[in-house]
Amino acid sequence: MRRKLLHTPEGVRDIYNIECARKLILQENLHDLLKKYGYHAIETPTFEFFDIFSQEIGTTPSKDLYKFFDREGNTLALRPDMTPSIARCVAKYYGEEEFAVRLCYMGNTFINNSSYQGRLKETTQLGAELVGDNSVTADAEILALAVNALKTAGLQEFQLGVGHVDFFRGLVQAAKLEEDSEQELITLISNKNFFGVQELIDSLHLSAELKELFAMLGSLYMSDDMLKRAKELAASFPVILQALHRLEELMQVLTYYGVEKYISIEPGMLSSYHYYTGIIFAGYTFGSGEPIVKGGRYDQLMNYFGKHAPSIGFAVVIDQLLAALSRQKIEIPVEQNQTLIVYAKEKQKDAIQKATSLQEQGISAVLAPWKAEKSQEDYQSYANRMQMQEILFIL
């Protein structure tokens, strides 16, 4: 029984020593970047009323939530996603604000998934939300910030795929797809089964223009020529055409930030979060099968909390980012400047004064009383295990 207590539940893990130090430094560096862009820190509770993450709002399915009850019988849930919590806070504390609000956060999220392929159930997310601005300029700011966050982390090779919710929704509406066919199409696209997508399209009685637009869902990259062709094909479908114009304008603004090489239009981009209403995006790099950054525009979410405010945001998945950095052998510099002071009992005063002096100079100092049964080599070995760079004996 005692041995069992040493283990963590499935889907969670301990982080300690140098790995924990690297994670904290990464989070601090990214948070400093967000502050430079004018984003103000906010903290929300780890758990909220269940309704904050309900199916109506369009976040994580109920079966994937960790749910429990308080003393009054209210149903609570550990947050699976930070955005609805931020939306609630903005409606509560910035309800009368007419100008844009920029907020950033860092915290853990909890999803009770099946843990296949080692997927964690608890992850750390750091992100930003730009509330009250429905412009392409706001879209570009968030995407540029996401790119610079990954560059700040040390990544050199990565790509953000950007899509638009209305490209897919417009196709579904134009084709008058039944709900079953729509769900089948979503499943096929999510599984990258583009042969299945083509078979489904071929089975429908669609115009040549629609069939060609549907075929673009299988493209991971939309070139300038493909975008031009898509606009021609969508001339009779205003929802699709407007989405394409928005993406085209977005890519132009991104050139002003100088980040366009990291971003590509992905027409088949989908998200499991149903509150997204405009652009959506996800970032990938080598060594990570899961997104390291994800986000999108959610212009209707605030309405559920009583405030009309178009918004856009993103989240960096810290755990996935750390794994990718490790696999790419990209080091996060950890300043290690710690001294172990081993002292004899009669020299305790001298040892404490020495430790205090070092600490005042910004040097970490750890006190350890000398034990007769131990050798200096034992203490040296201990210092190495604890990542201490120096050892001082006061005997």
C-alpha positions in Angstrom: 0.0 0.0 0.0 2.8 2.5 0.9 4.5 1.7 -2.4 1.4 2.5 -4.3 1.2 5.9 -2.7 4.5 6.8 -4.4 2.8 6.7 -7.8 0.7 9.3 -9.6 -2.6 8.6 -11.3 -2.6 7.9 -15.0 -2.2 11.0 -17.1 -0.3 13.2 -14.6 3.3 13.4 -13.7 5.9 14.9 -11.3 8.3 17.6 -12.6 11.4 18.2 -10.5 15.1 19.2 -10.5 16.5 20.6 -13.7 13.3 19.9 -15.7 11.2 21.9 -13.3 13.8 24.7 -13.4 13.7 24.8 -17.2 9.9 24.9 -17.2 9.8 27.8 -14.8 12.4 29.8 -16.8 10.4 29.1 -20.0 7.2 30.3 -18.4 8.9 33.5 -17.1 10.4 34.3 -20.5 7.1 33.9 -22.3 5.2 35.9 -19.6 7.8 38.7 -20.0 7.1 38.7 -23.8 3.4 39.0 -23.3 3.9 42.0 -20.9 5.9 43.7 -23.6 2.9 43.5 -25.9 0.8 45.2 -23.2 -1.0 42.1 -21.9 -2.0 42.2 -18.2 -1.8 39.1 -16.0 -4.9 37.5 -14.7 -5.5 34.4 -12.5 -8.8 32.5 -12.5 -9.9 29.6 -10.2 -8.8 26.1 -10.9 -12.4 25.0 -10.7 -15.6 26.8 -11.7 -19.3 26.2 -11.9 -20.0 23.4 -14.4 -22.1 25.8 -16.6 -18.9 27.8 -17.5 -17.8 24.8 -19.5 -21.2 23.5 -20.7 -21.9 22.0 -24.1 -24.0 25.1 -24.9 -20.9 27.3 -24.7 -19.0 24.9 -26.9 -16.0 23.9 -24.9 -14.9 20.3 -23.8 -17.5 17.6 -23.8 -19.0 16.8 -20.4 -17.7 13.3 -20.3 -14.1 14.6 -20.5 -14.5 17.0 -17.5 -13.5 16.3 -13.9 -16.8 17.0 -12.1 -17.6 17.2 -8.4 -20.0 18.8 -5.9 -19.6 21.5 -3.3 -21.4 21.5 0.1 -24.4 23.2 -1.4 -24.8 20.6 -4.1 -23.6 22.8 -6.9 -21.8 20.9 -9.7 -18.3 22.2 -10.2 -15.6 21.3 -12.8 -11.9 21.6 -13.0 -11.2 23.9 -15.9 -10.4 22.1 -19.2 -9.8 25.3 -21.0 -8.8 28.8 -19.9 -10.8 30.9 -22.4 -14.3 30.5 -20.9 -12.9 31.5 -17.5 -11.3 34.6 -19.0 -14.5 35.5 -20.8 -16.4 35.3 -17.5 -13.9 37.6 -15.8 -14.0 40.1 -18.6 -17.8 40.3 -18.5 -17.6 40.7 -14.7 -14.8 43.2 -14.3 -14.7 45.0 -17.7 -18.4 44.9 -18.5 -18.5 48.6 -19.3 -15.2 48.9 -21.1 -15.6 50.0 -24.7 -12.0 49.7 -25.7 -9.8 46.6 -26.2 -8.8 44.6 -23.1 -5.5 42.6 -23.3 -5.1 39.8 -20.7 -2.6 37.0 -20.3 -2.6 34.0 -18.1 -0.7 30.9 -17.0 -2.3 27.9 -15.3 -3.0 24.2 -15.5 -6.0 22.7 -17.3 -7.5 19.3 -16.8 -9.1 17.0 -19.4 -10.2 13.4 -18.4 -9.2 11.9 -21.8 -8.3 8.3 -22.5 -4.6 9.0 -22.1 -3.8 7.2 -25.4 -0.2 7.7 -26.6 0.8 9.0 -23.3 -1.4 12.2 -23.5 -1.4 14.1 -20.3 -4.6 14.8 -18.4 -3.1 17.8 -16.7 -1.2 20.4 -18.8 0.1 23.9 -18.3 -1.0 26.6 -20.6 0.2 30.1 -21.1 -1.7 32.4 -23.3 -3.2 35.7 -24.2 -6.7 37.1 -25.0 -7.4 40.2 -27.0 -11.0 41.2 -26.1 -13.1 43.9 -27.8 -11.5 44.1 -31.3 -12.9 42.3 -34.3 -10.4 43.6 -36.8 -7.9 41.7 -39.0 -5.3 43.8 -37.2 -6.2 42.0 -33.9 -6.0 38.6 -35.7 -2.5 39.5 -36.9 -1.3 40.8 -33.5 -2.3 37.5 -31.8 -0.7 35.4 -34.5 2.5 37.5 -34.5 2.6 37.2 -30.7 2.2 33.4 -30.9 5.1 33.2 -33.4 7.3 35.4 -31.2 6.4 33.2 -28.2 7.8 30.1 -30.0 10.9 32.0 -31.1 11.4 33.3 -27.6 11.2 29.7 -26.4 14.2 28.8 -28.7 12.4 27.1 -31.6 13.8 27.8 -35.0 11.6 25.5 -37.2 7.9 25.5 -36.7 4.7 26.3 -38.6 1.3 27.7 -37.7 -1.5 26.5 -39.9 -4.4 29.1 -40.1 -7.9 28.4 -41.2 -11.3 30.0 -41.0 -14.4 28.4 -39.4 -16.6 29.9 -42.2 -14.7 28.1 -45.0 -15.9 24.8 -43.7 -19.3 26.0 -42.4 -19.9 27.8 -45.7 -19.3 24.6 -47.6 -21.6 22.6 -45.4 -24.4 25.2 -45.8 -23.9 25.5 -49.6 -24.0 21.7 -50.0 -27.0 21.4 -47.6 -25.3 18.5 -45.8 -27.3 16.6 -43.3 -26.0 16.5 -39.7 -24.8 12.9 -40.1 -22.8 13.7 -43.3 -21.3 16.8 -41.7 -20.1 14.8 -38.7 -18.7 12.1 -41.0 -16.9 14.8 -42.9 -15.5 16.3 -39.7 -14.3 12.9 -38.6 -12.6 12.1 -41.9 -10.8 15.5 -42.0 -9.7 15.2 -38.3 -8.2 11.8 -39.1 -6.5 13.2 -42.2 -8.4 10.6 -44.2 -8.6 12.7 -47.4 -9.4 9.7 -49.6 -12.5 9.2 -47.5 -13.3 12.9 -47.9 -13.1 12.6 -51.7 -15.3 9.5 -51.7 -17.9 11.4 -49.6 -17.8 14.4 -51.9 -18.1 12.2 -55.0 -21.3 10.6 -53.5 -23.0 14.0 -53.2 -24.8 15.8 -56.0 -22.8 19.0 -56.0 -21.8 21.6 -58.5 -18.3 21.4 -60.0 -17.4 24.6 -58.1 -18.4 23.1 -54.8 -16.7 19.8 -55.4 -13.4 21.6 -56.2 -13.8 23.8 -53.0 -14.5 20.7 -50.9 -11.4 19.0 -52.4 -9.3 21.9 -51.0 -10.1 20.7 -47.4 -7.4 18.1 -48.0 -4.7 20.7 -48.6 -2.3 21.4 -45.8 -1.1 24.5 -47.6 -3.0 27.0 -49.7 -0.7 28.7 -52.2 -1.4 32.2 -53.7 -2.7 30.5 -56.9 -4.9 28.2 -54.9 -6.3 31.1 -53.0 -7.0 33.0 -56.2 -8.8 29.9 -57.6 -10.8 29.4 -54.4 -12.1 33.0 -54.6 -13.2 32.5 -58.2 -15.0 29.3 -57.3 -16.6 30.9 -54.2 -18.1 33.9 -56.1 -21.6 32.6 -55.6 -21.0 31.5 -52.0 -20.6 34.7 -49.9 -19.8 33.0 -46.6 -16.9 31.1 -48.1 -15.8 34.1 -50.1 -15.7 36.4 -47.0 -13.6 33.9 -45.1 -11.1 33.7 -48.0 -10.9 37.5 -48.2 -10.3 37.7 -44.4 -7.4 35.1 -44.7 -5.9 37.0 -47.6 -6.0 40.3 -45.8 -4.6 38.6 -42.6 -1.6 37.3 -44.5 -0.9 40.8 -45.9 -0.9 42.3 -42.4 1.4 39.5 -41.1 4.1 40.6 -43.6 4.3 43.9 -41.7 5.3 41.9 -38.6 7.8 39.9 -40.6 6.4 36.6 -39.4 4.6 35.4 -42.6 7.2 32.6 -43.3 6.0 30.8 -40.1 2.3 30.9 -41.1 0.4 29.2 -43.9 -3.3 29.0 -44.8 -4.7 25.5 -44.1 -8.2 25.3 -45.5 -9.1 22.1 -43.7 -8.3 23.4 -40.3 -10.9 22.4 -37.7 -11.2 22.8 -33.9 -13.1 20.8 -31.3 -14.0 24.0 -29.6 -17.3 25.1 -31.0 -17.2 28.7 -29.7 -14.7 29.7 -32.5 -16.3 32.0 -35.1 -13.5 33.2 -37.3 -9.8 32.3 -37.8 -8.5 29.3 -36.0 -4.9 28.1 -35.9 -2.5 25.5 -34.5 1.3 25.4 -34.4 3.5 22.3 -34.8 7.2 21.5 -34.8 9.5 18.5 -34.9 9.2 16.2 -32.0 5.6 16.9 -31.1 2.6 15.1 -32.5 0.3 17.5 -30.6 -0.1 21.2 -31.2 2.4 23.4 -29.2 0.2 26.4 -29.7 -3.5 26.8 -30.6 -6.1 29.5 -30.7 -8.7 31.4 -32.7 -11.4 34.0 -32.8 -14.5 33.7 -30.6 -16.8 36.7 -31.3 -19.9 35.2 -29.6 -18.5 33.6 -26.4 -18.8 36.8 -24.3 -22.6 36.9 -25.1 -23.1 34.0 -22.7 -21.8 36.1 -19.9 -23.7 39.2 -20.8 -21.2 41.2 -22.7 -20.9 41.7 -26.5 -17.2 41.8 -27.2 -15.5 40.1 -30.3 -12.3 38.4 -29.1 -9.4 36.3 -30.2 -6.7 34.5 -28.2 -4.1 31.7 -28.1 -2.5 29.3 -25.7 1.0 27.8 -25.7 0.9 24.2 -24.4 4.0 24.4 -22.2 4.4 20.6 -21.7 4.3 19.9 -25.4 6.7 22.8 -26.1 9.2 21.5 -23.5 9.0 18.1 -25.0 9.7 19.4 -28.5 12.6 21.6 -27.2 14.1 18.5 -25.5 13.8 16.3 -28.6 15.3 19.0 -30.8 18.2 19.3 -28.2 17.4 23.0 -27.7 18.7 24.0 -24.3 16.9 26.4 -21.9 19.8 28.1 -20.1 19.5 27.5 -16.3 21.6 29.8 -14.2 23.0 27.5 -11.5 24.9 29.3 -8.8 24.5 27.4 -5.6 27.0 26.7 -2.8 26.8 24.0 -0.2 28.3 25.0 3.1 29.3 22.0 5.3 30.1 23.1 8.8 31.2 21.7 12.2 28.8 22.3 15.1 31.2 24.7 16.8 31.5 26.7 13.5 27.7 27.2 13.1 27.8 30.9 13.6 30.5 31.3 11.0 28.6 29.1 8.5 25.4 31.0 8.9 27.1 34.4 8.5 28.8 33.1 5.4 25.6 31.8 3.9 23.8 35.1 4.7 26.6 37.0 3.0 26.4 34.9 -0.2 22.6 35.2 -0.3 22.8 38.9 -0.1 25.1 38.8 -3.1 22.4 36.8 -5.0 24.2 33.5 -4.6 22.1 30.5 -3.3 23.6 29.0 -0.2 22.6 25.8 1.5 23.7 24.8 5.0 24.6 21.2 6.0 26.0 20.2 9.4 29.0 17.9 9.3 28.3 14.3 10.3 31.2 12.2 11.6 30.1 9.1 9.7 30.2 10.9 6.4 33.3 11.8 4.2 33.9 14.9 2.2 33.4 12.7 -0.9 29.9 11.9 0.4 29.0 15.6 0.6 30.5 16.2 -2.8 28.3 13.5 -4.3 25.3 15.0 -2.5 26.1 18.4 -4.0 26.3 16.9 -7.5 23.0 15.2 -7.1 21.4 18.5 -6.0 23.0 20.5 -8.9 25.1 22.6 -6.5 28.2 24.1 -8.3 30.4 24.7 -5.2 31.0 23.2 -1.9 32.6 25.0 1.1 33.8 23.2 4.2 33.9 25.1 7.5 35.3 22.6 10.0 
